[in-house]
Amino acid sequence: MFSRRSTRYSWSIGACCLALLTGCASAGSPDTVRGALIIVGSGTQQGAINAWSREWSSLNKGTSVSYSPDGPEVGLQALLSGDTYVATTDAPLSEADAAASTAQCGPKGAFSLPTSVTPIGVAYNLGATRGLKLDTPILAAIFSGTIQEWDDPAIAALNPSLDLPQDDIVPVTTKESTALTMAATAHLAADGGGEWTQGASRTWPGSPPGTAVEKEGDIAQEVDDHFGTIAFMPIGDIGTRFNTVAVKFADGFAQPTTEAINEAIAASGVAISPNGVSVNTESATGGYPLAMVNYQVFCSGYGNEVIATLVKSWAQYTVSEPGQTKGRILAGIYSPSDDALRASRGLAGTIEPLR
């Protein structure tokens, strides 16, 4: 449900918007896309949602989009209680949420579609030192506090040509619950060779070493300001501002270049179920697979034809080639693989009014 303390919407405003659209559903042609689309959920997709909403609304003159980035849990609860039409999340719809969705979404329940990919780089500040290579067990040891100096023998062994400083390593993390932390800790848990024992979570467990900033958006400045720092960051925050680690994956060391990222996305695993389409970039054996996959969650059925037509149009646009192209140009997103988008277009086309 809507957060009562949302900076954009209150429960009453959201409920009134839905009631208004439902009340006028009998007017006009059901084939006309019109109405106010409400989206609640993860803030990770804000740039993409803004880009898509401008383009989609320009194509469908009778529409508008209201987006409230209150968090993925809030978005899912809003969808399950009928207080939003679309939820944005950082993970595929779970079995439990899919089962719970039938009360609001009809017997087929809800489903999730991957709509964009956010690559993650490991940025560091060692001044002019470039070309750093690290494997995931070393990264896990750094972020768990086992390896504490830049000239540690394990790091030196992977970087014999670098003049590594004797300074302390300062991992930078955030106190926030974020999809970035989930993706980073999931990578450390999966490929850390036993060096990371805390599992995957949306918050850094315990008292992580180094510096914990308040907000994810503060990480870049902290790394920029302090020598010896290292952090996981969305590739968009890294840009050309930071040096990045060449991380060792199954196929060898890789930098988060556009070519390497797209190679991994193209080879990512795609699973299709009644709950939707899911993507696993980490299953790719080539390229640079460290990334977050962003999802939107839809009901398979909505209360009337006006609402169903509205949501179906949005869903089809976001996973269409024109929609993905606009997202890449205007918001810098990376698209899911062709296989994932093809499957998503098929599911988006099944949205219908409840009978």
C-alpha positions as CSV (number, residue, x, y, z in Angstrom):
1,M,0.0,0.0,0.0
2,F,1.1,3.6,-0.3
3,S,3.4,4.9,2.4
4,R,1.6,7.3,4.5
5,R,4.8,9.3,4.7
6,S,5.6,9.2,1.0
7,T,7.0,12.4,-0.4
8,R,4.7,12.2,-3.3
9,Y,1.5,10.4,-2.4
10,S,-0.6,9.6,0.6
11,W,-2.9,6.6,1.0
12,S,-6.0,8.8,0.4
13,I,-4.7,10.4,-2.8
14,G,-3.7,7.1,-4.3
15,A,-7.0,5.5,-3.4
16,C,-8.9,8.4,-4.8
17,C,-7.0,8.2,-8.1
18,L,-7.9,4.6,-8.4
19,A,-11.5,5.2,-7.5
20,L,-11.8,8.0,-10.0
21,L,-10.5,5.9,-12.9
22,T,-12.6,2.9,-11.9
23,G,-15.7,5.1,-11.7
24,C,-15.2,6.5,-15.2
25,A,-14.3,3.1,-16.8
26,S,-17.7,2.7,-18.5
27,A,-17.1,5.8,-20.7
28,G,-15.4,5.8,-24.1
29,S,-14.1,3.0,-26.2
30,P,-12.3,0.1,-24.4
31,D,-9.7,0.1,-27.2
32,T,-8.6,3.7,-26.4
33,V,-5.6,3.9,-24.1
34,R,-6.4,6.5,-21.5
35,G,-6.2,7.2,-17.8
36,A,-3.7,7.9,-15.0
37,L,-1.2,5.0,-14.6
38,I,0.1,4.7,-11.0
39,I,3.4,3.0,-10.4
40,V,4.9,2.4,-6.9
41,G,8.2,0.7,-6.0
42,S,11.9,0.7,-6.3
43,G,13.7,4.0,-6.9
44,T,16.4,2.2,-8.9
45,Q,14.3,2.5,-12.0
46,Q,13.4,6.2,-11.6
47,G,15.4,7.4,-14.6
48,A,14.0,4.7,-16.9
49,I,10.4,5.2,-15.6
50,N,10.7,9.0,-16.3
51,A,12.0,8.4,-19.8
52,W,9.4,5.8,-20.7
53,S,6.6,7.8,-19.2
54,R,7.4,10.9,-21.3
55,E,7.6,8.9,-24.5
56,W,4.6,6.6,-23.8
57,S,2.4,9.5,-22.8
58,S,3.3,11.4,-26.0
59,L,2.1,8.4,-28.0
60,N,-1.0,8.0,-25.9
61,K,-2.4,11.5,-25.4
62,G,-5.0,10.6,-22.9
63,T,-2.6,9.2,-20.4
64,S,-0.4,10.3,-17.6
65,V,2.0,8.5,-15.2
66,S,2.4,9.0,-11.5
67,Y,5.5,7.2,-10.1
68,S,6.2,6.9,-6.3
69,P,9.6,5.5,-5.6
70,D,8.7,4.3,-2.0
71,G,10.7,1.0,-2.2
72,P,10.1,-2.4,-3.7
73,E,8.3,-3.8,-0.6
74,V,5.9,-0.9,-0.6
75,G,5.3,-1.3,-4.3
76,L,4.4,-5.0,-4.0
77,Q,2.1,-4.4,-1.1
78,A,0.4,-1.7,-3.0
79,L,-0.2,-4.0,-6.0
80,L,-1.4,-6.8,-3.8
81,S,-3.9,-4.5,-2.1
82,G,-5.1,-2.8,-5.3
83,D,-3.5,0.6,-4.6
84,T,-1.3,0.7,-7.6
85,Y,-1.4,-0.8,-11.1
86,V,2.3,-1.5,-11.5
87,A,5.0,-2.3,-8.9
88,T,8.7,-1.9,-9.6
89,T,11.1,-4.3,-7.9
90,D,14.7,-5.4,-7.8
91,A,13.9,-9.2,-8.0
92,P,11.5,-11.5,-9.7
93,L,8.1,-12.0,-8.1
94,S,8.4,-14.7,-5.4
95,E,6.1,-17.8,-5.2
96,A,4.6,-16.4,-2.0
97,D,3.7,-13.0,-3.5
98,A,2.4,-14.7,-6.7
99,A,0.1,-16.8,-4.6
100,A,-1.1,-13.8,-2.6
101,S,-1.8,-11.8,-5.7
102,T,-4.7,-13.9,-6.9
103,A,-7.1,-12.1,-4.6
104,Q,-6.5,-8.8,-6.4
105,C,-5.2,-9.9,-9.8
106,G,-7.6,-12.8,-10.5
107,P,-6.9,-16.6,-10.7
108,K,-3.7,-16.2,-12.8
109,G,-2.3,-13.8,-10.3
110,A,0.6,-11.3,-11.0
111,F,3.8,-11.7,-12.9
112,S,7.1,-9.9,-13.2
113,L,9.0,-8.8,-16.3
114,P,12.7,-7.7,-16.5
115,T,12.7,-4.2,-18.0
116,S,16.3,-3.1,-17.6
117,V,19.7,-4.1,-16.3
118,T,22.0,-2.0,-14.1
119,P,25.7,-3.1,-14.3
120,I,27.8,-2.8,-11.2
121,G,31.5,-1.8,-11.1
122,V,34.0,-2.0,-8.3
123,A,35.5,1.5,-8.1
124,Y,38.6,2.4,-6.2
125,N,40.8,5.4,-5.3
126,L,44.5,4.7,-5.4
127,G,45.5,7.9,-7.1
128,A,47.3,7.3,-10.4
129,T,47.4,3.5,-9.8
130,R,45.5,1.8,-12.6
131,G,44.9,-1.7,-13.9
132,L,44.1,-3.3,-10.5
133,K,42.9,-6.9,-10.7
134,L,41.0,-8.7,-8.0
135,D,39.1,-12.0,-7.8
136,T,35.9,-12.4,-5.9
137,P,37.5,-14.2,-2.9
138,I,39.8,-11.2,-2.4
139,L,36.8,-8.8,-2.7
140,A,35.0,-10.9,-0.2
141,A,38.0,-10.8,2.2
142,I,38.2,-7.0,1.8
143,F,34.5,-6.4,2.5
144,S,34.5,-8.8,5.4
145,G,37.7,-7.2,6.9
146,T,40.0,-10.1,6.5
147,I,42.3,-8.3,4.0
148,Q,43.1,-4.8,5.3
149,E,46.1,-3.4,3.5
150,W,46.5,-2.7,-0.2
151,D,49.9,-4.4,-0.3
152,D,48.5,-7.7,1.1
153,P,50.3,-10.6,-0.5
154,A,47.1,-11.9,-2.1
155,I,46.5,-8.6,-3.9
156,A,50.2,-8.3,-4.8
157,A,50.2,-11.8,-6.4
158,L,47.4,-10.8,-8.8
159,N,49.1,-7.4,-9.6
160,P,52.9,-8.0,-9.8
161,S,53.4,-5.0,-12.1
162,L,51.7,-2.5,-9.7
163,D,53.4,-0.5,-7.0
164,L,50.8,-1.1,-4.4
165,P,50.7,1.3,-1.4
166,Q,51.0,0.2,2.2
167,D,47.9,2.1,3.1
168,D,44.8,0.7,4.7
169,I,41.9,-0.5,2.5
170,V,38.8,1.5,3.2
171,P,35.7,-0.3,1.9
172,V,32.8,2.1,1.4
173,T,29.2,0.8,2.0
174,T,25.8,2.3,2.7
175,K,23.5,1.9,5.7
176,E,20.5,1.9,3.4
177,S,18.7,-1.2,2.3
178,T,19.4,-1.3,-1.5
179,A,19.3,-3.4,-4.5
180,L,23.0,-2.6,-5.0
181,T,23.9,-4.2,-1.7
182,M,21.8,-7.2,-2.5
183,A,23.6,-7.7,-5.8
184,A,27.0,-7.1,-4.3
185,T,26.5,-9.5,-1.3
186,A,24.9,-12.1,-3.6
187,H,28.0,-12.0,-5.8
188,L,30.4,-12.3,-2.8
189,A,28.3,-15.2,-1.4
190,A,28.2,-17.1,-4.7
191,D,31.8,-16.6,-5.9
192,G,33.7,-15.7,-2.8
193,G,35.1,-19.1,-2.2
194,G,34.0,-19.3,1.4
195,E,35.4,-15.9,2.3
196,W,31.9,-14.4,2.5
197,T,29.7,-16.3,5.0
198,Q,26.9,-13.7,5.7
199,G,24.9,-14.6,2.6
200,A,23.0,-12.1,0.4
201,S,21.0,-9.2,1.9
202,R,19.7,-5.8,1.0
203,T,21.8,-4.3,3.9
204,W,25.5,-4.9,4.7
205,P,25.5,-7.3,7.6
206,G,26.9,-6.5,11.0
207,S,29.4,-3.7,11.2
208,P,31.2,-3.7,7.9
209,P,34.8,-2.5,7.8
210,G,35.7,0.9,6.5
211,T,33.1,3.6,6.1
212,A,29.4,3.3,6.0
213,V,27.6,6.3,4.4
214,E,24.0,7.1,5.0
215,K,22.7,6.9,1.4
216,E,23.8,5.0,-1.7
217,G,24.1,8.3,-3.5
218,D,26.9,9.3,-1.0
219,I,29.2,6.4,-2.0
220,A,30.7,8.1,-5.0
221,Q,31.7,11.3,-3.1
222,E,33.2,9.3,-0.3
223,V,35.4,7.3,-2.7
224,D,36.3,10.4,-4.6
225,D,37.4,12.3,-1.4
226,H,39.5,9.6,0.3
227,F,42.6,7.7,-0.9
228,G,42.5,3.9,-0.3
229,T,38.7,3.5,-0.7
230,I,36.9,0.8,-2.7
231,A,33.2,0.3,-3.3
232,F,30.5,-1.4,-5.4
233,M,28.7,1.2,-7.5
234,P,26.2,1.3,-10.4
235,I,28.1,1.8,-13.6
236,G,26.2,5.1,-14.2
237,D,27.7,6.6,-11.0
238,I,31.2,5.5,-12.0
239,G,31.3,7.0,-15.5
240,T,34.8,8.2,-16.3
241,R,35.2,9.6,-12.7
242,F,36.8,6.5,-11.2
243,N,39.2,3.7,-12.0
244,T,37.5,0.3,-11.8
245,V,38.7,-3.1,-10.8
246,A,39.2,-5.8,-13.4
247,V,37.1,-8.5,-11.7
248,K,37.9,-12.2,-12.3
249,F,34.9,-14.2,-13.5
250,A,34.6,-17.7,-15.0
251,D,36.1,-16.6,-18.3
252,G,38.9,-14.5,-16.8
253,F,39.4,-10.9,-15.7
254,A,37.0,-8.3,-17.2
255,Q,36.4,-4.6,-16.9
256,P,32.8,-3.2,-17.0
257,T,33.0,-2.0,-20.6
258,T,29.9,-1.7,-22.8
259,E,31.1,-4.6,-24.9
260,A,31.8,-6.9,-21.9
261,I,28.5,-6.0,-20.2
262,N,26.5,-6.6,-23.4
263,E,28.3,-9.9,-23.9
264,A,27.3,-11.1,-20.4
265,I,23.7,-9.9,-20.9
266,A,23.3,-11.7,-24.2
267,A,24.5,-15.0,-22.5
268,S,22.5,-14.5,-19.3
269,G,20.1,-17.2,-18.1
270,V,16.4,-16.7,-18.8
271,A,13.7,-18.6,-16.9
272,I,10.0,-18.4,-17.8
273,S,7.3,-19.5,-15.3
274,P,3.7,-18.5,-14.5
275,N,5.2,-15.9,-12.2
276,G,6.9,-14.2,-15.1
277,V,10.3,-13.9,-16.7
278,S,13.5,-13.9,-14.7
279,V,17.1,-13.2,-15.7
280,N,20.4,-14.3,-14.2
281,T,23.3,-12.4,-15.5
282,E,25.8,-14.1,-13.2
283,S,25.2,-17.4,-15.1
284,A,27.0,-16.0,-18.1
285,T,30.4,-17.4,-18.7
286,G,31.8,-14.5,-20.7
287,G,31.9,-10.8,-20.5
288,Y,31.2,-8.8,-17.3
289,P,28.1,-10.3,-15.6
290,L,28.0,-8.3,-12.3
291,A,24.7,-6.4,-12.4
292,M,21.3,-5.7,-11.0
293,V,18.2,-6.8,-13.0
294,N,15.2,-4.5,-12.6
295,Y,11.6,-5.8,-12.8
296,Q,8.1,-4.5,-13.1
297,V,5.2,-6.4,-11.7
298,F,1.7,-6.5,-13.3
299,C,-1.6,-8.2,-12.6
300,S,-2.7,-10.6,-15.2
301,G,-6.2,-9.2,-14.9
302,Y,-7.5,-5.8,-14.0
303,G,-11.0,-4.6,-12.9
304,N,-12.2,-3.4,-16.3
305,E,-11.2,-2.9,-19.9
306,V,-10.1,0.7,-19.5
307,I,-7.6,-0.2,-16.8
308,A,-6.5,-3.4,-18.5
309,T,-5.9,-1.6,-21.7
310,L,-4.0,1.2,-20.0
311,V,-1.6,-1.2,-18.1
312,K,-1.2,-3.5,-21.1
313,S,-0.2,-0.6,-23.3
314,W,2.5,0.4,-20.7
315,A,3.8,-3.1,-20.2
316,Q,4.1,-3.7,-24.0
317,Y,5.8,-0.4,-24.5
318,T,8.5,-0.8,-21.8
319,V,9.6,-4.2,-23.2
320,S,9.3,-3.2,-26.9
321,E,12.2,-2.4,-29.0
322,P,11.2,1.3,-29.3
323,G,10.7,1.5,-25.6
324,Q,14.1,-0.2,-24.8
325,T,15.8,2.1,-27.4
326,K,14.3,5.2,-25.7
327,G,15.5,3.9,-22.3
328,R,19.0,3.3,-23.6
329,I,19.2,6.8,-25.2
330,L,17.4,8.9,-22.5
331,A,18.2,7.0,-19.3
332,G,21.4,5.0,-20.1
333,I,19.8,1.7,-19.3
334,Y,21.1,-1.7,-20.5
335,S,18.4,-3.9,-22.0
336,P,17.8,-7.5,-21.0
337,S,18.7,-10.1,-23.6
338,D,16.6,-10.6,-26.7
339,D,15.3,-13.9,-25.3
340,A,14.2,-12.2,-22.1
341,L,12.5,-9.4,-24.0
342,R,10.8,-11.7,-26.4
343,A,9.3,-13.8,-23.6
344,S,8.3,-10.6,-21.7
345,R,6.5,-9.2,-24.8
346,G,4.5,-12.4,-24.9
347,L,3.4,-12.2,-21.3
348,A,2.7,-8.4,-21.5
349,G,0.2,-9.2,-24.3
350,T,-1.8,-11.5,-22.0
351,I,-3.0,-8.7,-19.6
352,E,-6.8,-8.6,-19.8
353,P,-9.9,-7.4,-17.9
354,L,-11.2,-9.7,-15.2
355,R,-14.4,-11.4,-16.3
